[in-house]
Amino acid sequence: MPTGPSAIRELSFADVDRIREQFEPLNPWRDTLKTPFLKLEQENFDSNGERRQLYAYCISAKLYCLFNLDGNRLLVRKPSGHGLGFLQPPYTVADWQRTRGLRWEEDLPPWIFEAWDFILSRELGLPHEPPRWLKQPAVMAVPISTPQVLARLGCFKDSLRPFTTVTVPFPKKEVSQLWTGYFIMPYTEKLNDLHGRPMVNVVSGATFYIYDKKSLTSSKSPGWLSLKTMEDEINHLRARTESKYLHSEREPMQ
């Protein structure tokens, strides 16, 4: 472009089909399964079977989202669960189905779609409503299902029973209170009511307490830690970009 970086030529659907056809001689299933070597997945089509322009928002190799745009209307088609799927869901698929009166048909849970809708809407400057669970504490539910998981529980590896599920909260790092390792606490689904709950460090065995500034007007005391929120995890995900290069001299892409 005259005033900016080099432009990338857009391929038409016909151009893409010609490229796909060039790979067909390599197709081992051409005569048996009648499946194209480079198959067009269902995300390329709308509900009527018409082919639609599909966009991709990519943060890194496993952090991406495929979506359609219809004016200001954003439709998330295929989000990545990487970077978010380890978190304890803010609600269950059953909750969503009961609230909406619909059946959820996707592989990933609906809150992952909500998260990517929020990310993309902010990036594209589209009108949107933030998810209601954005300020909810970010935690991970860990089932103690293998000896390897049990071994990672540090000083608790001999006191917790196999097949127990524990909650792993994510405290914010603070200069005034230093700690290493991570924390565990009894499993809970009530993530909006964690203030004052104890959590134990697996390295030192020290007990800390969860501080939620919405629950008290007093200042935080030593031994109390604030947790990261779902919004913190989403913002961290957006910052996990990979370096890409234009050519052999390894000039970074802008």
N, C-alpha and C positions, 0 to 999 in steps of 0.2 A: 504494500500500500504506500502511496506517496508520503503520507504523514505518520506512518506507524510501522508495525512489524509486517513481515511478509504475509500475504493472504494465503489461505488454503482453499484450493478449488473444490467446490461442492460437487459431489457425484449425484447424478440422477438415479432413480430406481432402475432405469434401463442399464446404466453404467454398472451398477452393482450386480445386476443379473448376469451381465456379460462376464464379469470377473468370477462369479460363482460357477458359471458354465465352464470356464477354463480349468477348474479343478475337478470336474466330473470324471476325466480319465483315471484319476487316482482313487475313485470311489469303489471300495470293495463290496458295497452293498447295492450297487446300482441295479443289478439284475435280479437279486434275491429279495431284498426288502423294499426296493423302489423308494429309497430314502436319499434325498440330495446330500452330497458331501458337506456342503455349507448350507444348512437348513435355515430357513426363516422361522424364527420362533414366534410364538403367539403374541408377544409384546409388539411385534411389527404391525399388527392389525387391530382395528377397532372392533366393537361388539357386532358390527354387521359384516365383518370379514373383509373390509376395505383396508388397503395398505395405508398407513399413516406415517408422517414424519416422526421419527423417534430421536429424542435428544439424550445425551449422556452428560452427567456431571460427575467428574472423577477426581477424587482426592489422592488416592494411591491405588496400587494394584488390586487390593481387595475392598477398597472403600469407594463405592460408586453408586449411582442411581440412574436408571433409565426412566424417562418421563415424556409425556406429551404436553403440548401447549395449545390451548384454544383461546386466543385472546389473553385475558388475565386469568383464565381458568387453568389450573395446574392439575395434571393427573399423573400420580406416581404409578409406574408400571412394574418396575422390577428394582426394588431397593436391595442394598447389601446389608446383611445382618452383622457383618464383621465390625468390631469396634463398639457395638451396642448390644448384641445378642447375649453377652455374658451377664448383663444387668438383670436384676430381679424385675419382672414386668410390673408396671404401675397398675395394671389390671389384667384379668385373664380373658382368653378368647370367649369363654362362657359368659363373662360379664358383658362383653361387647355384643354378643348375640342376643342376650336377654334384653339389653337396653335398646338395640336397634330393631329387634324382631326379624333379623336376617341371619343367614348362615354364612360364616366366614369360610371362603374357599381357598385362600392363599396359603402357601407354605409357612411364611413368616407371620408372626402375630401382628394385629392391627396397629399396635403402638409404634412398631418400627416404621410403618408407612406414615404415621403421624409425625414422627421425628424427622423423616426425610422431607415431608411436605413443609415442615417448619424451616428446615435448613435451606431448601431450594427457594422458598418464598422470600426469605430474607436476602439471599444472594441475588435474586432476580428483581427485587423490589416490588413484589406482588402483594396485594392486600391479603392479610391472613390473621387468624386468631391463634395465639400461642396455645399449645396443649395445656390442659388444666393441671397436668402432673409435672410441669416443668420445674417447680420449686421443691418437688419431693426429694428426700434424701436418696442418693445413689448407693445401692448395696448389691451384693451378690449372694445368692443362695448356693451353698456348696454341700452336696451330699458326700458323706464320707464313705465312698463306695469301693475304694481300692486301697491297698497298702501304701501306694505312692501318695495318695491324698492324705492319708493318716500321718505319714512321715513328715509332711510339710506343716503339721500343726505344732511343731516345736515342742515346748514344755508340756503340751496337752496331749501328745500323741499316745500316752499310756493311760489317760483318764477318760477319753471319749470313746463311746461305743461305736463299732462299725455300723454303717447304714444310718447313722444320725445325720440330720441336716443342720448346718449352722449358718448363721448370717455373717457375712464379711462386710462391715461398713468401711467407707473410705473417708477418713478424716482429712481435713485440710492441713497442709504443712504450716506450722507456725514457728517463728524464730524463738519465741519465748518458751516453747515446749518442744523439745527435741525427742524423737523416738525413731526406732528402726523396725523393720518387719511390718507386720500387719496385725489387725485385730479380729477377734471373733466374738460373737454373742449368741445367745439362744435364738433359734429361728423364729422369725416373726413376719406376719403379713401386714401388720398395722404400721406402715412406714411413716405415717403422718403424726405419730404419737410416740416419738423416740426420746424426747427430752428427759434427761435424768437416768436413762437406761445405762447400765454398766457394760463396758466392752473391755476385753482383756487382751493385752499384747502377747502374741505367741512367742516372742523372743525373750522378753524380760519377765513375763507373768504379771506385770503391773496392771492395775485396774484404772481405767479412765472412764469418764462419764460424758455422755452425748449432750451437747449444748445446742439448744434451738433458741435463737434470739427472739423468735415470735412468741415463745412461751413465757418468757420472763423479761422484766424491764431492768433487772439488775445486771451489772457487768459480769463477765465470765470469770470464774475463779480458777486457780491453778488446778490441773487435773481434769479439766473439762475441755472437750474438743468439739468444734463445729464440723459437720459432715459436708462433703461435696454434694451438690444437687445434680439432678438429671440434666439441668441446663449446663452445669459445669462440664459434665461428660460430653455433651453434644459440642460445646465450644472447643473442648480438647480434641475431639474427633476432627473438627474442621481444620485444626492446626497441624494435623499429622500428614502433611504433604510430602511427597517423594521428589527428589531432584531428578529432572529429566534433561537430556542434552540433545542439541541439534545435530552435531556431527562429531567426527573423530577427535577434534580438538577440545571436546567436552565443554563447549560454551553453553552455560545454563540457558534454558528457555525462559522467556519473560512472561 
